[in-house]
Each structure stands twice: as structure tokens, then as C-alpha cells.
Amino acid sequence: MNKQEVLKVDSLKQTLFRYFGQNESALCTKCEKPFLGHRHYERKGLAYCETHYNQLFGDVCYHCNRVIEGDVVSALNKAWCVSCFSCSTCNTKLTLKVAGSA
């Protein structure tokens, strides 16, 4: 990106800040897009959109080796997608029960 393009991007950011009344933390650190009411996450003082947070810091499923989006099943110091969590012997899908529920 040349200097003129950087200035255009900075100008656009300033316009967005004025229009939405937000500061720089309202942008994803990775893609620099504004959150505009969408879910976002913070890590070590930096803000990320949901997509980039999952890509950078999300749990990876022990079975399918993909970043887990949604609920994570943790067992034996590993993480699984809910859809991948199954018996290692017979491959029967295991369901989760929340403590205290019937």
C-alpha cells in the first residue's frame, strides 16, 4: 500500500469514527472493519471480529482439525466440535448433559 492509499484509509477511519461516534477499538485488529453492532472479542487489549478471533485463537477440533465455531466439548485435555464428539470405539455420537438437568 502506498502513502496515498494509507492516507485514504486513515481518512476513511476518521470519517467512520465521527459518523458512528466510535474509537479505534471499534475495528477488528486483523481486517480493520468496524464491528457496527456485530459480535467481537478482545485479547490482550486488541479487538477482533468473530471470524478472525476464531482463526487466530479458537480451539481446533481434535477430530476434524477445524477451528470450532459455536459450542466446544472439552475432555481429556482436548477440544471437539459438538458434531464430532463421539465414542472412539463405535463412533456413536455422544450427547452432552448439563449438570443438574434431567
N, C-alpha and C positions, 0 to 999 in steps of 0.2 A: 504494500500500500504506500503510495507516495504521499508527500507532505500535504498536498491539496486535498487528497481523499481523506486523510486523517482529520484535517480541519473541517471538512463537510460532516464527517461522523460526529466530531465533537460538537458542532453546531446543532446537529440533529438531536443529540443527547440533551443539550441545554434546552432546546425547544420542548422536548418531551418532559423535562423536569418542570419547566414553567407551566406547561399545559396541565399536567397531572398533579403538580404540587408534590413531586416525589424527589428523593435524593438518589445518589448513585447506587445505594444499596438496593434500589428497586429494579436493578438489572441483573441478569444472570452473568456471573463471572466468566463463564465459558463462551456463551453465544452473544452476550450483550443485548439480549432482547428484554424489553420491560415485562414484568410479571402481569401487570394490568388485572389484578384480582385472581390470577391463577395460582395454584399451589406452588410454594417454593420452600427451599430448605437452606439452612445455614450450617457451615462447618468452618471452624477456626476464623470466625468473623467475616467469612465470604459467603455471598448468597448465590444459589444455583436454582435453575428451573428443575422441575421434577425429572425430566429426561436426563439432563446432564449430571444431576446428583446421583441418580441410579447408575449411570455409566461409570462415573468416577469412584463412587464409594459404596455402591449397593452390594448386597450379598449375591454370590453366584451359586446357582443350584448345583449340588453335588452330583445329581443325576444327568441333567441336560446341559450343564455348563453355560447357562444363560443367566444374565442379570435378572434377579427376581423382582417382578413388579407386583405389588399387592402384598398379601399375607406371606410370611416366611415361617416355615416349620423348622425349628432348631432341635436337633437331637444328636447326641454323641459328638458334640463339637463340630457339627456340620450343618449346612442350611439346605433346604429343599423348597421348590415351588410346591404349593398345595397339591397341584395336579400330578406331580412326580413322586410324592411321598407314598411309598408302597413297600410291602414286605419284600425283602431281598431274596427270600426263598421261593415264594409262589407268585410274586408280583401283584397280589391283591392290594387294591388301593386302601390305604389306611385313612380313617376319618379322625378328625380332632374333636375332643370333648373338652369343654371349658370346665374348670374346677367349679363345683357347686351347681352345675346344671344337670337336669335329669335326662 
